[in-house]
Amino acid sequence: MVSVTGLFDNYSDAQVAVDNLVQAGISHDDISVVASNADGSYDDRSSDTADAAGTGAGIGALVGSAGGLLTGLGVMAIPGVGPVVAAGWLAATAAGAAAGALAGGAAGGLIGALTDSGVPSEDAHVYAEGVRRGGTLVTARVTEGAEEDAARSILQNSNWVDIDQRRAAYADDGWTAFDEKADPFSPEEIEEERRRYAARIPPVL
């Protein structure tokens, strides 16, 4: 199995991606979502613990839910990112990695979970920073080859963030790497980030 990951600026785009992954035959158990909840928007629609984050049932709530993208997901805190709502195997790994980091482990939180799943370290830093700044990660475990290509195409066609362009945009502001010791973005800073990229035109495929 390999993992395919996409970063999304908007929850609605992430929901489309999850819907299409499921319609393509990828199991709920193999899809994970981690989304910023710095503004508390989803507190009343999420469970009180991170335990729910590791279940396929949480992903099931993403698909066709009248309540919105993140209904029924687990609430957790990730160092450097702040509060998130999450579901699936990556979220469970991130929770375990964060606990390990607090106990003296080498790699913690979201960076550790992403790199353990096969994401290159330089990309993992951009993904983690993207969630810190209000984004949503969708990650799917798939078989290598045709299913991998199909999953990547689904995420890209759902208006994923071009990771190289976003890395360059962050670097223009002096960013070099995700810092789990940094203060999480405030709701006001996240809103400013979302406005900054709202006019981004999806690439022509």
SEFI-663041 format. One line per 3 residues: their letters; for each residue z, y negated, x of C-alpha. Coordinates in Angstrom, 2 decimals, padded with zeros to 5 digits, m for minus. Layout:
<rs>
a	Z Y X  ...;
</rs>
This chain:
<rs>
mvs	000.00 000.00 000.00  m000.66 m003.59 001.06  000.46 m006.88 m000.46;
vtg	m001.66 m009.79 m001.68  000.05 m013.14 m002.22  m000.96 m016.41 m003.84;
lfd	000.85 m019.76 m004.04  000.40 m021.84 m007.19  001.31 m025.46 m007.83;
nys	001.52 m024.89 m011.60  003.42 m022.26 m013.57  000.50 m021.97 m015.98;
daq	m001.87 m020.93 m013.20  000.63 m018.33 m012.01  000.89 m016.94 m015.53;
vav	m002.88 m016.58 m015.74  m002.81 m014.73 m012.42  m000.11 m012.31 m013.60;
dnl	m001.91 m011.71 m016.91  m005.14 m010.90 m015.11  m003.47 m008.63 m012.56;
vqa	m001.92 m006.59 m015.36  m005.21 m006.47 m017.26  m006.84 m005.17 m014.07;
gis	m004.47 m002.20 m014.15  m001.82 m003.26 m011.63  001.62 m002.07 m012.72;
hdd	004.39 m004.52 m013.63  006.49 m002.76 m011.00  004.02 m003.84 m008.30;
isv	003.94 m007.54 m009.24  006.54 m010.05 m008.12  007.09 m013.72 m008.95;
vas	009.29 m016.29 m007.19  009.29 m019.81 m008.65  011.25 m022.96 m007.94;
nad	013.92 m023.80 m010.49  015.31 m026.90 m008.78  015.17 m028.88 m012.01;
gsy	016.91 m026.15 m014.04  014.00 m025.85 m016.47  014.42 m022.11 m016.88;
ddr	018.21 m021.70 m016.78  018.43 m021.07 m020.51  015.68 m018.46 m020.44;
ssd	016.88 m016.44 m017.45  019.63 m013.92 m016.81  022.82 m015.00 m015.06;
tad	022.40 m012.78 m012.01  019.77 m011.78 m009.48  020.04 m008.14 m010.62;
aag	017.27 m008.65 m013.16  014.99 m009.92 m010.42  014.35 m006.41 m009.14;
tga	013.12 m004.95 m012.42  009.65 m004.45 m013.78  011.00 m005.57 m017.16;
gig	011.21 m009.11 m015.82  007.52 m009.06 m015.01  006.80 m007.71 m018.49;
alv	008.25 m010.94 m019.87  005.53 m012.87 m018.05  002.68 m011.33 m019.97;
gsa	001.85 m012.76 m023.37  005.25 m014.39 m023.71  005.47 m017.16 m026.27;
ggl	008.52 m018.46 m024.43  006.59 m019.28 m021.27  005.95 m017.94 m017.81;
ltg	009.48 m017.30 m016.62  011.25 m015.97 m019.70  013.86 m013.34 m018.89;
lgv	013.73 m013.58 m015.12  016.72 m013.53 m012.79  018.26 m016.67 m011.30;
mai	019.03 m016.62 m007.59  019.40 m018.99 m004.63  017.34 m018.68 m001.45;
pgv	018.48 m020.47 001.74  016.37 m023.57 002.37  014.53 m023.17 m000.95;
gpv	017.36 m023.64 m003.41  017.53 m022.21 m006.94  014.63 m020.03 m008.03;
vaa	013.79 m017.75 m010.90  012.33 m014.47 m009.77  011.35 m010.95 m010.74;
gwl	009.96 m007.88 m009.04  010.18 m006.07 m005.74  009.67 m009.13 m003.50;
aat	012.52 m010.96 m005.24  014.83 m007.99 m004.73  013.84 m007.84 m001.05;
aag	014.43 m011.58 m000.66  017.89 m011.27 m002.20  018.76 m008.44 000.18;
aaa	017.32 m010.30 003.17  019.29 m013.41 002.29  022.48 m011.36 002.11;
gal	021.64 m009.83 005.48  021.09 m013.26 006.99  024.49 m014.41 005.79;
agg	025.97 m011.33 007.44  024.20 m012.07 010.72  020.80 m010.48 010.15;
aag	017.80 m011.72 012.13  015.46 m012.62 009.30  016.66 m013.86 005.96;
gli	015.58 m014.94 002.54  011.99 m015.39 001.52  010.53 m015.43 005.04;
gal	012.02 m012.02 005.79  010.82 m010.57 002.49  007.27 m011.85 003.00;
tds	006.92 m010.72 006.60  008.39 m007.32 005.73  005.65 m006.97 003.12;
gvp	002.96 m007.63 005.72  002.37 m011.38 005.34  001.72 m013.04 008.74;
sed	004.66 m015.16 009.85  002.67 m018.41 009.94  001.55 m017.88 006.33;
ahv	005.04 m016.83 005.20  006.38 m020.18 006.38  003.81 m022.06 004.29;
yae	004.52 m019.91 001.23  008.27 m020.46 001.53  007.78 m024.20 002.01;
gvr	005.50 m024.22 m001.03  008.23 m022.73 m003.22  010.74 m025.19 m001.73;
rgg	008.41 m027.98 m002.88  008.17 m026.68 m006.44  005.52 m023.96 m006.26;
tlv	005.32 m020.41 m007.57  004.49 m017.28 m005.58  002.75 m014.29 m007.14;
tar	002.61 m011.16 m004.99  001.05 m007.81 m005.84  001.38 m004.45 m004.08;
vte	m001.97 m002.70 m004.22  m003.92 000.05 m002.52  m005.99 m001.04 000.45;
gae	m009.68 m001.56 m000.19  m011.24 m002.20 m003.60  m007.97 m002.86 m005.45;
eda	m006.85 m005.21 m002.68  m010.12 m007.15 m002.91  m009.88 m007.31 m006.70;
ars	m006.30 m008.61 m006.62  m007.18 m011.27 m004.06  m010.14 m012.38 m006.17;
ilq	m007.93 m012.61 m009.27  m005.37 m014.80 m007.51  m008.03 m017.03 m005.99;
nsn	m009.86 m017.45 m009.30  m006.56 m018.39 m010.96  m006.50 m021.59 m008.89;
wvd	m004.32 m020.48 m006.02  m003.49 m022.93 m003.25  m005.74 m022.76 m000.19;
idq	m003.08 m021.85 002.35  m004.91 m023.33 005.35  m005.49 m026.65 003.59;
rra	m001.88 m026.81 002.46  m000.62 m026.01 005.96  m002.72 m028.91 007.26;
aya	m001.40 m031.24 004.55  002.20 m030.36 005.42  001.46 m030.82 009.13;
ddg	000.06 m034.29 008.45  003.57 m035.21 007.26  005.13 m033.86 010.46;
wta	006.07 m030.41 009.10  005.99 m027.54 011.58  007.79 m024.60 009.95;
fde	010.04 m023.65 007.05  013.69 m024.33 007.86  016.17 m022.35 005.80;
kad	018.93 m024.72 006.97  017.15 m027.74 005.50  018.26 m029.28 002.22;
pfs	016.28 m028.03 m000.79  013.94 m030.52 m002.44  015.44 m032.52 m005.30;
pee	013.80 m032.48 m008.75  012.45 m035.97 m008.04  010.91 m034.89 m004.73;
iee	009.35 m031.85 m006.38  007.83 m033.99 m009.12  006.35 m036.26 m006.46;
err	004.87 m033.23 m004.69  003.34 m031.95 m007.92  001.75 m035.33 m008.62;
rya	000.41 m035.39 m005.07  m001.58 m032.20 m005.60  m002.35 m032.59 m009.31;
ari	m005.79 m034.02 m008.56  m006.68 m031.15 m006.24  m010.10 m029.80 m007.21;
ppv	m010.33 m025.98 m007.22  m012.84 m024.64 m004.69  m016.25 m023.58 m005.96;
l	m016.52 m019.81 m005.49;
</rs>
